[in-house]
Amino acid sequence: MTPEPLTVEDAKIVTLARSTRARSGAAEGAAVRDIDGRTYTAATVDLPSLRLSALQVAVAMAASSGITGLEAAAVSTEESTVDSAGLAAVRDLGPAVPVILAGPDGSVRDVLRG
């Protein structure tokens, strides 16, 4: 089943997630959009003492900026799923927020909803 076409705004966060991943050389790139339309992008953190998915980092950046909710999220990865901890972090800020799973080429593989 092919996912429905993205809105222009959702396509933008997929592009941001993809470019963050490519620029950093990380396993994943992620972008989230808050309810005011601001975006936050991040890459995977893989240090000996700290391991976070790109989605966890993007949500943490948004939350530390004082947002009150998310509107959408996107992850660019070679993996076939979104990590459960990152997905849980998104759900903390909006139970029905769509999370777009895209490949490194930007192709949408799935859209996870609530």
N, C-alpha and C positions, 0 to 999 in steps of 0.2 A: 504494500500500500504506500503510495507516494504522499508525503505530507502536503497539506494545503499551502498555497503560495504565501510568502511572508509579506507583511506590510513593509512599507519603505523604512519605517523606524526600526522594525525588527531586523531587516536586512542590514541596516547600519551597525547594529551591535554584533551581528555575525561577522561582518567585515572587521570590526574593531578587535574581536576575539581572535580572528584568524591572523591579523597583522601583528598583534601582541605576541602570539605564539611564534610566528616567523621571525620577528625582530629579536626575540630573546633566545630562540633556539630551545625553548622549553617543551616539555611533553604536551602541555596544554596551554591554551590561552582562553580567557573568559572576559565577558563584559556583562555588566548589569545596568539597567536603567531604572532610576528611582521615579516616584510618582510625580516629581517636578520636572522630569525630562533630562536630568543630569545623568551622565554615564561615568562608570568606573571600570577600568580595565586592569587585568592582572595576569601574571603567568604563574606556573607551578613554582613552588618553593621547595627545593630538595637539598637541604643542608643536613649535616650529620645530626644536629640537635633539633631540627624543625622541618617537618614535612607537611605541606599543605597543598591541596589541589588549587588550581587557578580559580575555580569558582568560590572556594572558601576565602581566598585572599580578596577577591573582588567584593564579596559580600561584607567582609570585615572592613575593607576600606570605606564602603558606603555607610555601614553602620557607625563607624568612627567619625564620620562626617555629620552624624546626627539625623540621618534620614528617618522617615516614619513609615516607609513602605517601598516595595519594589513593584515595578510594572512588567518587567521582562528580564530574562537572562539568556546568555548564549555561551556555549562552550565549543571550542575548536580543538579536536583531538583525533588521534588515530583509533582510540578505544571505541567500543560499540555501545558503551553505557556512560552515564553521568555518575560520578562517584556519590555514594550515599550520604557522606558527610556534607558535601557541597550542596546537594539537593535539600538536605535537612535545613541547612543554613538559609537557603532561599525561602523555604516554607515558613521559617520563623518570621519572615518579613512580608509574607503574603501567601496564604495557603493555595491560591489558585493561579499563581504567577506562572506563565508558560516558560519552560526552560528548553531552549533550542539546542539540539545536539547536531553539530556540523563536523564534517570531515576537514582535514587540513586544506582542502581545495575550496572550502566554503559550501560544499553541497550539504543540504539539510538531510539528515538521516532520520530524525524524529523530533517531535515537539511533545514534551512531557507536561501534562497539566494536572494540577492538584491531585 
